[in-house]
């Protein structure tokens, strides 16, 4: 079965949209659609798996608890090690940001 990552985008983006595409024992792949969304200012993601994320469309900023920030634009990708505390500090308010996130075990 084929599908397109740009199909069936949500029309109402009052909340960030998370769509699970693949879920297996050692890996999950999800599409995330943001439109000016950020993580809560007091909330940090602290995930048990590594995450590889790519911005397919739009722009976003990932902030890390230790103070670094990384700006990602279309085609940019980033690997976030397990338990590296991070959050989404900014996404483009003028267009959708479409992310593809792959969460995987190291072993």
PLY file of the C-alpha trace (Angstrom):
ply
format ascii 1.0
element vertex 107
property float x
property float y
property float z
element edge 106
property int vertex1
property int vertex2
end_header
0.00 0.00 0.00
1.35 3.46 -0.86
0.71 6.76 0.83
2.00 10.31 0.58
3.33 12.26 3.58
1.73 15.45 2.25
-1.75 13.94 1.86
-4.53 14.26 4.42
-3.01 17.20 6.24
-5.28 18.38 9.05
-7.39 21.43 8.25
-7.74 22.52 11.88
-4.37 22.87 13.56
-5.38 24.26 16.92
-3.22 21.45 18.29
-0.11 19.90 16.82
-1.02 16.74 14.89
0.82 13.43 15.47
0.19 10.54 13.04
1.78 7.16 13.78
2.94 5.68 10.47
4.92 2.64 11.64
5.03 1.00 15.04
7.24 -2.01 15.69
9.17 -3.44 18.62
12.37 -1.45 18.00
11.19 1.53 15.96
8.32 3.97 15.55
7.88 6.48 12.73
5.48 9.38 12.98
4.49 12.41 10.98
4.08 15.59 12.98
2.34 18.67 11.59
2.94 21.98 13.39
1.75 25.49 12.60
3.22 27.94 15.08
3.21 25.30 17.83
5.82 24.88 20.54
6.38 22.50 23.41
5.21 23.78 26.81
7.85 26.18 28.19
8.25 24.08 31.33
8.14 20.71 29.57
11.15 18.85 28.20
10.95 15.67 26.15
13.07 12.98 27.82
12.58 9.99 25.55
13.85 6.45 26.20
14.75 5.97 22.50
17.00 7.84 20.11
15.16 10.12 17.69
16.09 11.02 14.14
13.93 13.88 12.87
13.76 15.58 9.47
11.80 18.66 8.44
10.04 17.88 5.17
8.40 21.31 4.85
8.56 24.52 6.86
10.91 25.48 9.67
11.35 24.77 13.36
13.73 25.28 16.26
14.69 22.48 18.64
16.06 23.68 21.99
18.11 21.56 24.36
18.12 21.78 28.14
21.85 22.60 28.17
21.15 25.79 26.18
21.84 24.95 22.52
19.24 25.56 19.83
19.13 24.07 16.34
17.12 25.62 13.50
15.85 23.11 10.96
14.50 23.98 7.52
13.16 21.76 4.73
15.56 18.86 4.24
17.49 19.39 7.49
17.69 16.48 9.89
18.94 15.91 13.41
19.68 12.95 15.68
18.68 13.36 19.31
20.19 10.75 21.65
17.95 8.94 24.13
17.33 10.96 27.33
18.73 14.16 25.80
16.19 16.64 27.15
14.80 18.84 24.38
11.72 20.75 23.27
10.33 22.45 20.19
10.97 26.15 20.83
9.40 27.51 17.62
7.65 26.46 14.42
6.73 28.69 11.52
3.42 30.47 12.20
2.94 31.29 8.50
3.01 27.76 7.07
2.78 24.17 8.22
5.94 22.50 9.41
5.89 18.82 8.54
8.31 16.65 10.50
9.12 12.96 10.11
10.34 11.49 13.40
11.95 8.07 13.72
12.32 6.74 17.28
14.62 3.73 17.59
16.56 1.61 20.05
20.36 1.80 19.98
20.86 -1.97 19.99
0 1
1 2
2 3
3 4
4 5
5 6
6 7
7 8
8 9
9 10
10 11
11 12
12 13
13 14
14 15
15 16
16 17
17 18
18 19
19 20
20 21
21 22
22 23
23 24
24 25
25 26
26 27
27 28
28 29
29 30
30 31
31 32
32 33
33 34
34 35
35 36
36 37
37 38
38 39
39 40
40 41
41 42
42 43
43 44
44 45
45 46
46 47
47 48
48 49
49 50
50 51
51 52
52 53
53 54
54 55
55 56
56 57
57 58
58 59
59 60
60 61
61 62
62 63
63 64
64 65
65 66
66 67
67 68
68 69
69 70
70 71
71 72
72 73
73 74
74 75
75 76
76 77
77 78
78 79
79 80
80 81
81 82
82 83
83 84
84 85
85 86
86 87
87 88
88 89
89 90
90 91
91 92
92 93
93 94
94 95
95 96
96 97
97 98
98 99
99 100
100 101
101 102
102 103
103 104
104 105
105 106
